[in-house]
Amino acid sequence: MHVPPVDISPLAAVDQPVPGLRMVLLNCTGLIKRDELQRLLNAGNVSMDTSMVEGVGGIGRLLEQLPAKKVVFGSYYPFFYLESALLKMQESALTEAQKTALFKGNARNLMAGAMSARGARQVPYEPDGPSLGIFVGDE
């Protein structure tokens, strides 16, 4: 059965009625046109994962077209082998800063934003900082 690509254009307006919304598009790169994806990523607090980025150096090419702060590591495990996703990251010749951002920094920032929306104190991500950048309650 052939399933046509999903129209993501209505998602750009979603963050307006829901202030502070954080949205992560999963498994999205195979069927969505790059210009539509870029428009949505620029529309608000929207990110995407790497689980469906394919091809030699695919993640590196993706980061040439999209801001690294909008991309988080994704594996689609257990449906795909985790090792395959890790190898995609390794063979894409990413800088250490890009790897750190995709593996943990961007996800931490998304989670910290979610916690601060609920009254927790947000601590900006620092690559060599504590393993958890979210503190709940008083200091």
MIMARDO-906801 format. One record per residue (C-alpha): x, y, z; residue in three letters. Coordinates in pm, 1 decimal, always signed. Each point is the difference from the previous one (the first is absolute). Layout:
N
((X, Y, Z), ALA),
...
//
This chain:
139
((+0.0, +0.0, +0.0), MET),
((+141.8, +339.5, -98.4), HIS),
((-44.6, +274.6, +257.2), VAL),
((+48.9, +356.1, -128.5), PRO),
((+220.4, +246.1, +190.3), PRO),
((-166.0, +181.8, +287.9), VAL),
((-72.1, +370.8, -44.0), ASP),
((+186.9, +164.7, +287.9), ILE),
((-91.2, +360.0, -89.4), SER),
((-287.6, +24.6, +255.2), PRO),
((+246.1, -74.5, +281.8), LEU),
((+165.2, +342.0, -40.7), ALA),
((-308.1, +166.7, +151.0), ALA),
((-30.1, -237.9, +297.8), VAL),
((+245.0, +183.5, +225.6), ASP),
((-201.8, +322.2, -20.5), GLN),
((-305.3, -122.7, +197.8), PRO),
((+225.1, -204.2, +232.2), VAL),
((+276.7, +228.7, +131.6), PRO),
((+314.8, -181.6, +108.4), GLY),
((-82.2, -312.8, -200.7), LEU),
((+302.9, -212.5, -87.4), ARG),
((-46.9, -233.9, -293.2), MET),
((+236.2, -272.7, -124.5), VAL),
((-68.2, -151.7, -341.0), LEU),
((+89.2, -369.0, +5.3), LEU),
((+93.0, -214.7, -299.8), ASN),
((-69.5, +294.4, -227.6), CYS),
((+280.5, +48.7, -249.8), THR),
((-80.2, -266.4, -256.0), GLY),
((-324.1, +139.7, -138.1), LEU),
((-5.5, +369.8, +87.5), ILE),
((+142.6, +255.7, -238.9), LYS),
((+304.7, +173.6, +145.0), ARG),
((-139.1, +352.9, -56.4), ASP),
((-324.3, -89.9, +185.0), GLU),
((+201.0, -151.4, +283.7), LEU),
((+224.7, +306.3, +24.1), GLN),
((-301.7, +232.8, +1.8), ARG),
((-156.5, -196.0, +287.9), LEU),
((+323.9, -16.7, +198.7), LEU),
((+29.6, +378.6, -31.1), ASN),
((-364.0, +56.9, +100.8), ALA),
((+40.8, -60.8, +371.7), GLY),
((+139.3, -237.4, +256.7), ASN),
((+4.7, -295.8, -240.5), VAL),
((+274.2, -261.6, -28.1), SER),
((+48.4, -324.5, -192.0), MET),
((+182.1, -327.1, +57.2), ASP),
((+258.1, -182.9, -211.4), THR),
((-157.5, -345.3, -6.3), SER),
((-95.6, +7.2, -368.2), MET),
((+296.7, +196.2, -134.6), VAL),
((+166.4, -233.5, -248.1), GLU),
((+297.0, -4.1, -234.6), GLY),
((+373.5, +31.5, +47.9), VAL),
((+64.7, +317.7, +197.1), GLY),
((-374.5, +60.7, +18.3), GLY),
((-3.0, +162.1, +341.9), ILE),
((+288.7, +227.9, -95.1), GLY),
((-185.3, +107.2, -316.0), ARG),
((-313.5, +59.7, +206.4), LEU),
((+193.1, +229.7, +234.8), LEU),
((+129.6, +198.2, -297.1), GLU),
((-361.6, +87.7, -83.7), GLN),
((-164.8, +19.5, +342.6), LEU),
((+115.1, +149.7, +331.2), PRO),
((+159.5, -264.1, +225.6), ALA),
((-193.9, +134.3, +300.2), LYS),
((-321.9, -124.0, -166.7), LYS),
((+117.8, -362.9, -35.2), VAL),
((+10.1, -276.6, +262.5), VAL),
((+139.7, -351.6, -27.9), PHE),
((-258.6, -263.4, -84.6), GLY),
((+40.6, -372.8, -62.0), SER),
((-354.4, -138.7, -45.1), TYR),
((+110.9, -280.9, +230.2), TYR),
((-123.3, -276.7, +41.4), PRO),
((-127.2, -4.9, -358.5), PHE),
((+346.1, +88.1, -135.3), PHE),
((+333.7, -104.9, +142.7), TYR),
((+140.9, +257.4, +241.3), LEU),
((+348.4, -70.8, -136.2), GLU),
((-112.5, +115.5, -344.2), SER),
((-107.0, +339.3, +135.7), ALA),
((+327.5, +34.1, +189.7), LEU),
((+198.2, -86.5, -312.8), LEU),
((-190.6, +266.6, -195.7), LYS),
((+118.3, +254.4, +255.1), MET),
((+356.9, -130.4, -12.2), GLN),
((+35.1, -3.4, -377.6), GLU),
((-147.7, +347.1, -45.4), SER),
((+326.6, +168.4, +108.8), ALA),
((-170.1, +227.7, +251.2), LEU),
((+190.6, +230.7, +230.1), THR),
((+8.8, -87.2, +369.2), GLU),
((-229.5, +296.4, +68.5), ALA),
((-253.8, -128.3, -255.1), GLN),
((+11.9, -353.5, +143.6), LYS),
((-46.5, +130.3, +354.0), THR),
((-292.3, +218.4, -107.6), ALA),
((-175.6, -281.8, -188.1), LEU),
((+65.1, -272.9, +257.7), PHE),
((-96.5, +194.4, +310.3), LYS),
((+17.1, +380.2, -3.0), GLY),
((-303.1, +71.9, -217.5), ASN),
((-216.7, -256.8, +178.2), ALA),
((+103.7, +139.9, +337.7), ARG),
((-93.2, +349.1, -112.2), ASN),
((-340.7, -125.3, -114.7), LEU),
((-57.8, -174.4, +331.5), MET),
((+125.4, +297.0, +201.3), ALA),
((-248.2, +222.4, -183.2), GLY),
((-279.3, -243.1, +82.5), ALA),
((+93.9, -0.5, +366.3), MET),
((+27.1, +379.7, +24.0), SER),
((-349.2, +27.6, -148.2), ALA),
((-114.3, -199.9, +304.1), ARG),
((+178.3, +226.1, +248.8), GLY),
((+336.7, -176.0, +22.2), ALA),
((+321.2, +196.2, -39.7), ARG),
((+169.8, -44.7, -337.8), GLN),
((+376.1, -33.4, -12.5), VAL),
((+154.7, +59.9, -343.9), PRO),
((+173.9, -300.9, -148.8), TYR),
((+377.4, -3.7, +41.2), GLU),
((+191.3, -272.0, -190.7), PRO),
((+227.9, -76.3, +297.5), ASP),
((-259.6, +82.0, +265.4), GLY),
((-213.5, -223.9, +218.3), PRO),
((-167.7, -301.7, -153.4), SER),
((-342.5, +147.9, +68.5), LEU),
((-72.2, +364.8, -71.6), GLY),
((-337.7, +25.7, +173.8), ILE),
((-58.2, +83.1, +364.3), PHE),
((-344.5, -21.1, +155.6), VAL),
((-86.9, +190.0, +316.1), GLY),
((+206.3, +235.1, +213.2), ASP),
((+375.8, +32.5, -24.2), GLU),
//
